[in-house]
């Protein structure tokens, strides 16, 4: 039967690593070599001899450190692998738990924002209805007739009929015109914002079965401003605040 593998098998022997005995290295005068100058054939030959001495010294140093360096590399490889095996499950657990906690926090934040939008839409609708009721009341008070009289008379009684004369547009032989589909243009943004602030129109309206903002903020502009102004963002832009989320850490 094959021999069972033990836990210690493959582990390098830490005691085999010893400090190299540098006293075994030859003594070489490197300072004099650095000061050497070649001026003729004789000094060139001497320089070559000195170079061979220096190269022999390099070979001796590499041989002296080769064995302990090889043993140290094996130990480093073994310890690095062991550390990785021990750390991997803990690191994976930390990553998973952070993701779970962050996901939960993000979902709760989305729920909070959705509830805020719902309540704001409800407040806007209530304010709009109150403003409309007030406007109708003021309009009724300004009427020169009683409400009962208004209800008893047809609408045509209060409308001034005027004959409208339609002027034919200038016609050019061979050219016809056709009106394009209706579109829009914002002619007075301040008037639109004023109507929203005064609750004459809601902040959001229906589009394709869902409520969408009538006016949207410039996300890129506020994101850039938040990085610069941070908590003081609202001082420059009323109604906007700098937000700093907390990332989960263990």
N, C-alpha and C positions, 0 to 999 in steps of 0.2 A: 504494500500500500504506500502511496506517496506521503511524504512527511507533511503534517499540517503546518500551515504558515503561522508563525507566532507574531504577536503584536510588535515585538522588537526587531523583527526581521526587516532589513532594508535601512535601518537607522545607522547613520555614520557614527563612528567612535569619536566622541568629542575629545578624549584624552590623547588622540593621535596628533593633534595640532600642537606644535611647539614653536617657540620663537626661534628663528634662524640665528645661528651663531656667526655674527658678522666678523668675529675675530679671525675667522678662517680666510677672510678675503685678503688678497695681497695689498700692500701699501703702494699707492700710486700717487705721484705728484701731479695732480691735475692743474694746479695753479701755474706751474712752470710750463705745462703744455699750452695753456691759454696765452702765455706770454711769448711763445715760440714764433719766430718769423723766418720764413724761407726766403733766402737771398741768392742761393746758388745751388749747384748739384749736390754738394755735400750736405747742406742744411735740408734739402729736399729729401735725401735718403734718411737723414735723422728724423725728419717729421713723419715719414712713412713708418719707421720703426716705433716711434712713440704712438702712432695711431693703432698699430697692431697690439701694443700693450693695453691701450684703452679699450679696444674691442675685446681682448681677452678678459679684462675686468668685467665688462658688460655680460659676457657669457657666464662668468663665475657667479655674478649676482643673480641672474635668471635661474641658474641651476640650483642655487642655494634656497631660493624662494619658491621654486616650482612645486615641490611636494607639499609644504604647508598651505600654499595658495590653493592647490587642487583639493586638499582636504577641507579647507574653509569654504570653498565653493559648494562642495557636497553638503556640508552642514547648513549653509545658507539656503540651498535649494530645499533641503528637507524641512527646515524650520519655517520657511515661507509657505510651503505646501501644507504643513500642519496648521499653521495660523489661518490659512485660507479656508481649510475644512472646518475649523472651529468657528470662524466668523461667519461663514456663509449662511447657516440657518438663522442666526441672530439678525444678520443684516436683512435677510429676506423678510423676517418677521417684522422688523422695524419699518421697512418699506411698505409692507402690506397694511400694518396698523395705521401708519400715517395716511395712507391713501384712503382707508376706510373712514377715519376721523375727519379728514379734509372733505371727503365726499358728503358725509353727513352734515358738516357745517355748511357746505355750499348749498345742499338741498334745503336746509332750514332757512338760509339766507334768501333763496329763491322764493320760498313760501312767504317769507316776511315781505319781500318786495311786491309779490303778487297781491297780498292782502292790503298793502299800502295803496297800490294802484286801484284796487276795488273800492276801498274806502274813499279815496280821492275822487273817483268817478261818481260815487254816490253823493259826496258833498257837492261836487260840481253840478250834478243834476238837480239836487235840492235847491242850490243857490240859483240855478237858472230858472227853476219853476217859481221861486219867490220873486225874482226880478221880473219875470213875465207877468205874474199876478199883480205886482205893483204897477207895472206899465199899463196893464189893462184897466186897473183901478183908476189911475191918473187920467187915462184916455176917456173913461166913462164919465169922470167928474167934469172933464172939459167939454163934453157934448152939450149943445144947447137944447136938447130935448130929453125927455124922460126915457128911462130904459124900456118902459112898457110901450111907449110910442115907437121906439126903434124896433122892437120885436113885432109890432103889428104892421109895420110898413115893409114893403118889399125893398130889397137892396137898391133896385133901380131908382127908387124915389130920392136917394141921396147921391146919385151919381150924375154928374153933368154930362149929357150926351153931346158930343161934338163930332161933326162929320170930318173924317180923316181923308185927306186927299193923298193918294199914293202917287209919288212922282216916279215915272218910269226911268230907270237908269239909262245912261247914254249907250246906245247900241252901235256896234260896228259890224258891218257886213261880214259874215263868215266867222264871227267870234261869238261864242256862247259862254256864259258864266254859270258856276254852280257853287253853292255855299258849302264850305267844309264842315266836318263834324264840330260840335261845340268843344272848346277847350277852355283854358283859363289863363289869367295873368294876374299877379299880385300887384295892384296899383298903389296900395298904401299899407305897408307892413305894420306901421305904428297903429293904424286904425284897427287892423285885425287883432293885434296884441291887446289893444285897449278894450276891445269887445270881449276878449277872453278874460281879462283881469276884472272887468265889471260884470262878469257872469252873464253877459248877453248871449254868448254862445259857449258850449262846453269846451273843456280842454281836449277832450277826445270825442270822436264820432265814429259811426259804424261804417265799415268797409269790408265787403265779402264776409259778413257774418261775425266780425270781431271788431272790438273797439281799438282804434289806432289814434295816435296823437295828431292833432291838426297842425301843430308846429313842432318840429323836432330840433333838438339841440345839436350843435356841431361837436360830435364826440372827439374828433382829433384835436380840436382847439382846447376843449376842457381837459383832456388827458394831458396835453402838453402843459397847460397852465397849472394843473394839480401837482405835477412834478416840480414846478418852480415855486409855487406859492404854498403848497402843502396845506397846513391847517388854516392858513389865512386866505384860502381861495374864496370863501364867502364874503370877505371884506371887499373884494373887487367885483364879484359877481353875486349879487343878492339872490337867495334861493338855491344856491349851489354850495356844497360843502366838500372839502377834501376828505377822502376816505382812505384809510390804511388798514388792509386786512391782515389778520394774524395767521401766519402759516404754522402748522402743527409741527412741533419738534419734541423729541424725547431726549 
